[in-house]
């Protein structure tokens, strides 16, 4: 039976999405950067976007009662949600926020003692940075206005170039998603766990909201959040959480002290999202988290950490694991990619890509052209062509690996801190053979490579999957997401600068993100220049070990039924975010294992509304606390710290 015809993306859906984006950007910037105690963009699904979707669903239900023909369809609601997700990523703590921080930090905080001016100022291109002292004074000290010409003028050129750069990055991601979508979605039938909640929220008929289990879960998580928020304001109210308790305090004697800071925390929405994950991944997440800790203990016991403090190079091992995920995903799709290449340049295959976000020829040429543009951009920023090209090959390999993880298994967080192409390439090649201009350009690229928690590429592909479910035009959705991304970038710059000139990025703005990224990037740059590095052989071997170990896990998984150790769990479990999430995922593993053991697949499906309620209850009450905190200038209760 032929598929129903595709529905065009309506203009009203795009208009509504564009209208909501600035308020979401404002919410994220004030919450994550200005206050710095609650975070939305460090989880795989943004609670600000889910909160806004729920408000729309409620308004839409009211409209459906009064004028059914004017109500938004599920497809329109999911288009708006996809737009919000992509736009919110632009303001994320691992995307837009560090970019704005890096643009002026190296100039304002240069002092005779740190020697930044003589060390690297000549290597920072002025068309990508802000060096005007008058403009920076208002930005950092506050009590000024962005709209004074001397302030605005200093930012316009770098903002323009960075906007072009960001849109080029997103374009290449969209092209790559087009090339892998059919394979992952239709042949491998990946489950896209992160879309289950918005799809259930917008389902025609509202079956989710008629479920008693949903409201029990909502009340449980929302009630806990309500009590903990009250405790945050009135300590006499007993707390219903122990989040932040450090298990590392129990291990003070060598070698066990190598375990380090290990928070014990249970976040209801992480438990709820964990229920959507396969049992083997849930097991692998908490198992390999402990595995990494034991690896550090063993390294300390054998004396390796005394000579090399980074040993056992956990970040480098995780990088190798991500590369293994990428290589295996591409290898598995090799025949499909070959067929796409042939079809793309064959006249006989006209129309074979009619249900894709763009034609295959456009995707192939667009991806190559986009990488070429980014390489040329980097050349003018100071990178030699070979380094710029290699930089973006590594970057997009990481991006594809993250997108694959999200599509296949939906981990609630993925970060890969401090081992993007800027760090991995200097580990492999050292810095002695790199010019100051090249190192300066790589340091400016720190903003989108410090971590990958709010990476936009998975949100693009998840949007395309939701479009497929609702028979919405993927090409129209891609255009809508592109518009949303552009509005998100512009709104992020505008909101952040507007607030910073009023409050002062180094004055009344208290969030770590306002100043924290600058020292990381520029102290590292100064170190690279002043003390050039040789290739780190131990770090390279750690990458090889991580790659090989993940590859072995994937091969065994293909041949051994019920193999409990998942390569993706190994890849994501050694980072910062997993320190906060591991115990919640352990709880989810226990609960889901019990449900499947005694209820089977039917029991799992029957339990979904309860866990959707857990997620939404946490998001709604936690989101309200953040809004009240910002409006009333009271301490914000954080529903997530990762």
N, C-alpha and C positions, 0 to 999 in steps of 0.2 A: 504494500500500500504506500503510495507516495506521501512524502512529508507535507504537512500544511505549509502554505506559503509564508515567507518571512514577513514580519510586520516592521514597517519603518519606525525609526526612533522619532517620537513625536517632538515637535518644537516646544510644547509646554513642559515636557519632562526636562529638556535641556535648560529651559529658562528657569524652572524651579531649582534644578541643581546648581546653576550659576548663582542664583539668588541666595542659596543657603551656604555656599562655600565660604564667603568671607567671615560669617559668624563662627563657623567651625575652625577656621584658621585663627581667628581672634581667641577663641576658647583654648586652642592648643598652645599658642604662644604665651598667653597669660599664665596658663596652668604649668606648662613644662619649662618655660624659660624664665619668666618673671618670678613666679613663686617657687617652682622647682621641687615640689613635694609629691605631685601626682603625675602619672604619665599614661598617655593613651597610645602613642606611636611606637612604643617598644614591644607591643604584643602583635601577633600576626593579624588579628582583627581589631580595628580601632573602636573603642567604646564610644567615642564621640560620634562616629558615623552610624553606629548601631542605635544610639540614643536618638539621633536625628531621624533615622528611618522609622523608629517606633512612633515618634510624634507625627510623622507623615501618615503612617498607617492609621493612627487614631483619628486624625483629621479626615482622612479618606473614608473611613467607616461612617463618619457623620455625614459626609457629602453623599455617600452611596444611599443613605436613608432618605435624604431630601431630594436628590437629583441623580439617580443611578447612572444616567448616561454621561454624566460629567466626572464620574469617579475615575481615578487613575487605575490602570490595569496593573497586574503583577509585573509585567515586562517593564512598564514605565517606572514603577517603584524601584525595580532592581537596576535600571539605568541610572537613576538618581543616586542610589547607593554606590554603584561603581564609580560614578563621578566624584562623590564625596570621599571615597577611599583613596582614589588616585590623588585628588587635590590635597587631602590631609597629609599624605606621604610627603608632599612638597614642603610642608612645614615641620616635618619630623625632626626628632632630636638627633637622628643620624643622616639628615639630608640638609634642609634649608637652614636650620639653626646654626650648625657649625660653619656653614659657608659665610654667613654674615659676620660671625665672630672672627673668622680668619682674615677678612678683607681689610681690617684696620689694626688688628692686635699687634702685628709685628712692628708697626711704626709708633703707635701710641706708647707701648710699654718698652721701647728701646731705651736703655740707660747706659751710662758709662760703665757700670759694673757688669752688665751682661754682654755688652759689646755687640749687640745685634746690628747696630747701624753699620759698623765697619765690616761685620762678618757676612751679612746676607742682604742688606737693603738693595744693593746693586743687582741682585738676582731675582727680585720680585717685580714682575712686569706691572707698570703703573696702570695699564688699561684693565687690569683685573683686581686691583687693590685700591684702597683709599689711604692716601698719605698726607692729605691736607690737614695740618694741625688744628686749624680753626674749626673745620667740620667735625673732626674727631673729638674735640673738646666738648662740643654740645652733645655728641653721641654718648660719650663716656660719663660726663658729669651731670647731664640733664639740665632741667630748667631752661630748655631751649626749644626750638621748633624745627622740624624737618623742612618746613615750607619756606624757610629763608633761603634765598637763592645761593648764598655761599655754601650752605649745607647741602642743598639738593644737587647742585652742580657737581660736587665731589663724588656723588654716588651714581649719577646717571649713566656714565660710560661703563663702569664695571658691571652694574646691574644689567645693562643691555647685553653685554657680551656673555655674562653668565647665564642669562635667560636663553640666549641662542644655544649655548652649550648644553643646558639641561634639556631643552626640547630635542636636540640631536641625540642625546643619550636615550630619551624616551622613545624616539623614532626607531632606533636600532632595536630596542627591547620589543617594540610592537612587531617589527619585521621577524625577529627570532621567534616570537610567540606564534606568528602565523605559520612558520615552517614546522613547528612541533605540535601544534594544537590537535590536528586530526589524528596523528599517531597516538598521542597520550590520551585523548578524550574518547575516540571512537574505536581504536584497535586495542589499546591496553586497558581502556575503560577505568582510568584513574578516578578516584572517588571525590576529590576536591572537598575535604572535610570542612574547610573554612566557609564554604558557601551554604552549608546546611541550615545554619541559623537564619540568615536573611531570607532564604527561600521559604522556610517554614513560617517566618513572620509575615510574609506577603502572600501566602497561599490563598487562592480564592476560597471564600467561605469562612475563613478565620478559624479552622479546626483547632489550631494550637491554643487559641485563647478560650476555647470551650472545654479544655482538658483540666480536670481537677488536679492531676499530677503536676501540670505546668504551674498552677497557682500555689501548690504546696512548695515546689522548688523555689518559685519567686519569693514567697513569703519567708522561707528559710534563709536564703542568701541576702535578701533585702533587709530582713530583721537583724541579721548579724551586722550588716553594714551600718544600719541605723544606730545600733548600740555602740559600735566601735567609733562611729562619728561623734556621738554624744560624749563618749569617754575622752575623745580628743579635745573637746571643749570643756568638759567638766570631769576631771579625773576621779571624782567620787563615784561616778557611774562605772561599774566594773567592766573591764575589757573582756571581749569574747575572742581574743586572738593572742597568740604569742609571737606574731610575725617579727622577725628581726633578731630573735634569740640566737646567739652564736654558739654552735656546737663546738667550734674550735677552741673555746676556753677550757674544755675538758682535756685537751691534748697539749700539754706544756713542756713535755720532755722529748728531747731528740731521740729517734727520728720522727716521732708522731706529731711534733709541732709543725712539720712540713704540711700537714693538712690545711693549716691556715684558716682564714675566716670562712665559716660554713654556716650560713643562715638557715634556720629552721622556720619555714613559713608555709601556711596553707591559704591559698587564694581561691575562693569559691569558683570564680569564672574559669580559672585554669583547670580545676577539677572538672567543671562542666565541659570545657573544650577537650580535655583529655578523654572523656567518655566517647568522643567521636573518633578517636585514634585507634588503630589496630592494637591488639593486646601486646604483640611482640615489640612494637615500637615503644609503648608505654613502659614495658619491662626494661627495654634497652636504655631508655633515657635515664632512669634512676640507677640502673646497674652500672652503666658506663660513667655516670657521674661519680659513683663510689670508686670505680676502676681508676679514673684519673687521679683521685685523691690518694689511692694506694700506690699509684705509680710515683707520685711525689714522695711518699714516705719511703719507698724502696730506694729512690734516687738519693735521698738524704742519708739513709742507712749505709749506702755504699760509698758515700763521700763525694758523689758527682756534683751536688749542689754547692759544695764549698768552693769548687773550682769554677763552676759555671752556674751562676744563680738562676738562669732561665731553664736549666735542665729540669725535667725531661722534654722541654720544648713542646708544651701542650698545644700552643697556638699553631705551630708549624705542623704538628701531626694532624690537627683538624683541617688545616689548609690542604694537606695531601689527601685527606678523606673527601673533602669537597671536590677536588680535582678528579678523584676516582668516580664519584657520583656523576660528574659531567661526562667523563670518558665513556663510562658504561651506558649512560643514557644515549649518547650520540652513536655509539657502536650498535646498540640494540635497534636504533632507528635508521641504520645506514641504508638499508634497501628502500625505505620510504623516502629518505632524503635524496637518494639517487633518482628515484622515480619522479620526485618533485622537480629536480633539476632538469630532467628530460622533458617533462610536461611544460615547464615554465617557458621553454624556448622551442616548443613544438606547436605549429599552427593547428594541427589536428586535435589538440587537447583544449581548444577554446571552450570556456565555460566550466572546465573541471574544477575550478577554484571559486565558483560563484558563491559558495556559502562561507568563504573565508573573509577575514577582515580586510584583506587586500589580495590582489593577484599574486601568484607565486613568483612571477618574474619581477614584479614590483618589490616583493619581500627580499628576494635575493640581491637584486641590484641596490635596493634601499639599504640593506644591512651593510653591504660592502661600501657603498657610498657614504653611509653614516660613519663607519669606522675610519674611512679615508679622511672625512671632514674633521673628526675628532683628532686624528693624527696630525693633520695640518695645523689645527688650532693649537695643539700641544707644541708643535715645532715653533710657532711664533711665540709661545709662552716660554720656550727655552729648552724643550726636550729634543734630542735628535730623533730622526724619523724612526730608526729601528727601535728605540726605547719607547716612543709613543705608541707605535703599532703593537709591540709586545705588551705594553701596559694595558691596552684595551682588550687584547685577546684574553689576557688573564682575568680582567674585570668581568667581561661578558661570560667567560666560563663559570665564574662564581655565580653570576646572575642566573644563568641557566640551571646550575645545580640547586640554587635556592628555590627557583620556580618549580623544578621537578619535585623537590622535597614537599613543597606545599601542595602540589597537585596530587601526589601519590599518597601522602600520609598526614599532611596538615599539622606539623608541629606548632604549638601555640606561641613559640618564640624561636628565633634563630638570629644569632648575632655575629659570630666570627670576628671578635674584636681584634684589632691591632695586627692583622695579618692579610690585609688587602694587597694589591699589586705593588703599592709603594713600599711596603715592608718586605713582602716576599721576594721582590726583584733585588732589593738591596741585600737581602740575606743570601741570595744566589750569586750575585755578581759583585757584592761589595760596593763601596762608594768611591774608591780611589780612581776608578776610570771614568767617573761621571763628573761633568762640569757643575759649577755652582748654579748655573742657570737651570740645568736639568733637575738638580736637587730642589731648587726653589719651586719649579713647576710641580714636582711631585708633592711637595709640602702643601701647595695650594690645593691639590687634589685630595688632601687628607679628609676634607669635609664629607665626601661620599664614599670613603673607604675606611674610615675609622671603625665602623661596624655596619651591619646590614639588617637591622631589626625592622625598619620601615621601608624596605626595598620596594619600589613601585612595580617591578616586573611581574611578581606573582599576582598583584591586584589586577593588572591588565588581563592576564590569562583567566583568572577567576571570573572577571566580568564577561569575558567571551563565553565561558562555560554557562553562566547564568543566562546569557543571550540565547545560547543553544536550547536550554531548557524551556524558555518562553517563546521560542521562534521569533526572536528579535533580530533585526538586521545587524550582523557583526560589523559591517562597514560603517553603519550609522553610529553604532556604539563606540567604535574606535575614534570617530570624529568627536563624539561627545566627550570621551575621556581625554582627547587631546585638548579640547577647549577647557575642560576642567583643570587639566594640568597647568595650562598657561595662566588661567585665573588664579590657581593655587600659588604659582610662583610669584606672580605680581602681588597678590594679597599678602604673602609671607614677607616679602621685602617691605611692603608698605606698613603693615601692622607692626612688624618688629622695629623698624626705624622710627615710626611715629611714637611708639611707646618708649623706646630708648631715649629719644630726644627729650621726652617729657620727664622720665624718671631717672635716666642715667644708667647705662649698661654697667658701670662700675660704682654706682651709688645706691639707689633704692631698689634696683633689680637684684634679687637675692638668689635666683636659680643658678646652679652650677654651670649650666650650659652657656650663660652669658659671657663668662670669661674662661671657663675650664679648658676649652679646646685649644685656645691659643698657646698656652705654655707647652702643651703636649706636642703640637706641630712644630713650633718655632725653636724650642729647646732641642728637639731632635734634629732640626735642620742645622742649628749651630754646631751640634755635636758631630754631625756628618761632615761638615766643612772643616772644623777645627781638628778632628781626630778621624781621618778617613778610615773606613773599614775594609778589611779583606773579606772575601767570601766566607761565610760562616759554615764550615763543613759539617759541624754537629747539627746545625739548623737544617741544612740540606738533607742530611740523612734522616732527620725527623720527618721531613716532608715525604721522603721515600717510604719510610716505615708506615706513616699514616695512609698513604696511597695503597701500599701493598696489603696492609691489614684490612682496610675497607674492601679492597678487591676480593680478598679471600673470603670475607664474610658474605659478600654478594654471591660469589660462586657457590659456596656451601649452601646458602639459602635457596639457590635454584635447584639443588640436587637432594637436599635433605628436608623432608616434610616435617613441619613443626619446629624447625630450627629457631630458637628463641632470640638469638642475638642479631640485631638489625644494624646494618652499616650506617644508616642515617642516624640512629641513636648514638652511635660512636662519634659521628661527625659533629653533632650539635650539642653534646652533653658536657663539653669541657669549658664552656664560656661563662660570661658574667650572668646572663639571663637565666641559664639553667641552675645556677646557684639558688635563685629565688623560686624556680619552678619545680625543682626535682621532687620535693616532698609532696606537692600537690599532685604531680603525675603519679607518684607512688600510690596515693589515695585513690586516684582514678583507676589505676591498674587493679587494685584490690577490689573495688566496687564492680568494675566491668567484668573481671574474672568470675566473681560470684554470680553476676547476672547471667553470663553466658553458660556457666556450669549448670545452673539450676533452671534457667529459663530459655536457653538457646537463643537463636536469632530472633524468635518472636518476642522473647523477654527483653532483648536489647531494644527492639523497635518500640515496644510498649513503654520502655523507660526513657525514651528520647524526650518527651515533653517535660519530664521532671528536670532533666539536665539542661534543657533549653531555658526552663524557668530559673535554674541556678544562675546561668550566665546572665540572663536579662535582669534578674533581681539585683545581682551585683553591679551590673552596668548602670541601671537606672538610679538606684539609691546612691551608689558611689558617684555617679555623674552629677546628681543633684547636690551632693556635698561639695563637689569642686566648684559648681556654679555659685552656691551660697558663700563659699569661702572667698571667691573672687569679688562678688558683689558687696559683701559685708566686711571685707578685709579681716577675716578671721582665719585661724590656722586651717589649712586644707587637710582633710582626711584622705589618705591615699589608698585606693583600692588595688594598686599594683605598683611595685617598686623596681621592676626589672628593666 
